[in-house]
Amino acid sequence: MSDTTMRPEPRTYPQTPTAEPVSDELLVVHLKRDGNVRPEYFRPPELVGHEVGDGVLAVTLAADGDTPQRTRHFPLAEIAEYVLEAPSAAYEAAFDAWTQSKFGVDAETYRSMRDTSKGVTMAENMRRQIAEGLGVDPDSVHFGGSFTIDDDEDWEGSPDDE
């Protein structure tokens, strides 16, 4: 488990990552204890998520070695504030480079596709977007190194055909 009382060093990223870069967003919890305010820092991959409910901030942390995934609970009465700092520009650039090289789409398109269809593969998302862009039934779009459209009548043709 990493030291949560020290702000972590900024992450550096390669220009074109070969694997999905780990976000450097940072959850900062400012705790009121003994008349002082002391920050604690959490970030991925250790930070799995956080939520507020029943007067408690629950911070879920990833498994680490022999330690299973766990949740730390901070009573809201003991928190001066908590802040989720957005990922850095360096992370966003690396993430965009990764999605471009891996999927051929920018980060915004990748996130949109991922968020609108949880539990659906990237290929299925792309198939749906292609069908939507062409104005055809998604079931008629198939991949096989390239894509095909089952029914030529579904294709309106290009402006050059006129």
Buried (B, 14 or more C-beta within 10 A) or exposed (E): EEEBEEEBEEBEBEEEBEEEBBBBBBBBBBBEEEEEEEBBBBBBEBBBEBEEEEEBBBBBBBEEEEEEEEEBEBEEEEBEEBEEEEBBEBBBBBBBBBBBEBBEBBBEBBEBBEEEEEEEEBEBBBBBBBBEEBEBEEEBBEEEEEBEBEEEEBEEEEEEEE
